[in-house]
Amino acid sequence: YTKKQLLEEKKQEIFSIFNIPETFRQISKRSNDLYAFIDNWYGTPYRMGGTTRRGIDCSAFMQEIYGNIYKYKLPRTSRDQYSISKRISNIDQLREGDLVFFKIRSRAISHVGIYLADGKFAHASSSKGVVISSLDQEYWSKYYVGGGRVEEAIDAFR
């Protein structure tokens, strides 16, 4: 197997595990890069304030993704990332690369992830580390605030 074949196989496995429809399986090179990046970090432990593969928090993981995939420097905290993004209130309008924000037992934004497709998002979970979850899951839907688009970063790559 080549590395490309292995990545394609892993991507199809992820699609299957998370029931991502066939329509989302034909994705661009940037999407391939995004999925490969997430796959590379998958399982990295969570560490509050962490910024490395030894441990990373949710906002630092978004900084890593945006810096490496979209060549855009996001602010350090989830609150600041929320403040610079354009609000997306309708979940059906989320696009790959949009940020998704949560208020977990807090009045302020306390968690962030990156939207992939079909309700799925990647993030650094405090309990599981870097994972892919679903906005439909009871826990995440309970704390979901909305999406945010960093237009100057995402639109440059559309």
C-alpha positions in Angstrom: 0.0 0.0 0.0 1.0 3.6 -0.6 0.4 6.2 2.0 -2.3 7.7 -0.2 -4.1 4.3 -0.4 -3.9 3.9 3.3 -5.3 7.4 3.9 -8.1 6.6 1.5 -8.9 3.4 3.2 -8.9 5.1 6.7 -11.1 7.9 5.3 -13.6 5.3 4.0 -13.5 3.5 7.4 -14.2 6.8 9.2 -17.1 7.5 6.7 -18.5 4.1 7.5 -18.1 4.3 11.3 -19.8 7.7 11.4 -22.4 6.9 8.7 -21.4 9.8 6.5 -23.5 9.6 3.3 -22.0 8.7 -0.1 -22.6 12.3 -1.3 -20.0 13.6 1.1 -17.4 10.9 0.2 -16.2 12.6 -2.9 -14.2 15.4 -1.4 -11.5 17.8 -2.5 -7.8 17.7 -1.9 -8.2 20.3 0.9 -10.8 18.0 2.4 -8.4 15.1 2.1 -5.8 17.1 3.8 -8.2 18.0 6.6 -9.3 14.4 7.2 -5.6 13.2 7.1 -4.7 15.9 9.6 -7.5 14.9 12.0 -6.6 11.3 11.5 -3.0 12.1 12.4 -4.1 13.8 15.6 -6.9 11.3 16.4 -6.6 10.0 20.0 -4.1 12.7 21.1 -4.9 13.2 24.8 -6.7 16.3 26.0 -4.7 18.7 28.2 -6.1 22.1 29.3 -3.7 24.7 27.9 -1.9 22.0 25.9 -0.7 22.8 22.4 1.3 19.6 21.4 0.7 16.0 20.5 1.5 15.1 24.2 -1.8 16.9 25.1 -3.9 19.6 23.4 -7.0 21.5 24.3 -9.9 22.3 21.9 -9.0 25.8 20.9 -5.3 24.9 20.3 -6.5 22.0 18.1 -8.5 24.5 16.0 -5.5 26.7 15.8 -3.5 23.7 14.5 -6.1 22.8 11.9 -6.6 26.4 10.7 -2.9 27.1 10.6 -2.0 23.9 8.7 -5.0 23.4 6.4 -6.3 26.9 5.8 -3.1 28.9 6.5 -4.9 31.2 8.9 -3.9 32.1 12.4 -6.9 31.7 14.8 -7.0 33.4 18.2 -5.9 31.2 21.1 -9.2 30.8 23.1 -12.6 29.4 22.0 -14.2 32.6 23.2 -12.0 34.7 21.0 -12.5 32.3 18.1 -16.2 32.7 18.6 -15.9 36.5 18.6 -14.1 36.7 15.2 -16.4 34.3 13.4 -19.6 35.0 11.5 -22.6 33.4 13.3 -24.4 30.5 11.6 -27.6 29.9 13.5 -29.1 27.2 11.2 -27.3 23.9 11.6 -28.2 23.0 8.0 -26.0 25.9 6.8 -22.8 24.6 8.3 -20.1 23.8 5.8 -16.9 21.8 6.2 -14.4 24.0 8.0 -16.9 26.0 10.0 -16.3 26.1 13.7 -18.9 24.8 16.1 -19.3 26.3 19.6 -20.5 25.1 22.9 -21.3 26.4 26.4 -20.6 23.5 28.7 -22.0 24.3 32.2 -21.0 27.9 31.5 -22.5 31.2 30.5 -19.6 31.7 28.1 -18.2 29.8 25.2 -16.2 27.0 26.6 -15.6 24.5 23.8 -15.0 24.5 20.0 -14.7 22.0 17.2 -14.5 22.0 13.4 -17.5 20.9 11.4 -16.9 18.1 8.8 -20.2 16.9 7.2 -23.6 15.4 8.1 -23.6 16.7 11.7 -20.1 15.4 12.5 -17.3 17.5 14.0 -13.8 17.0 15.1 -12.6 18.3 18.4 -10.3 17.7 21.5 -12.7 16.3 24.1 -11.7 16.6 27.7 -12.7 13.0 28.3 -11.5 11.3 25.1 -8.9 13.5 23.5 -9.1 14.2 19.8 -12.2 12.5 18.4 -15.0 12.9 15.9 -18.5 13.4 17.5 -22.0 14.1 16.3 -24.0 17.2 16.9 -27.0 14.9 17.2 -25.6 13.2 20.3 -27.6 14.2 23.4 -24.6 15.6 25.2 -23.4 17.8 22.4 -26.9 19.0 21.3 -27.6 20.1 24.9 -24.6 22.4 25.0 -24.4 23.5 21.3 -24.6 27.3 20.8 -24.1 27.6 17.1 -21.6 27.7 14.2 -19.1 30.3 13.2 -17.5 30.9 9.8 -14.1 32.5 9.5 -14.8 33.7 6.1 -11.4 35.1 5.2 -9.9 31.7 6.0 -12.5 29.3 4.5 -13.5 31.3 1.4 -10.0 31.6 0.2 -10.0 27.9 -0.3 -13.4 27.4 -1.9 
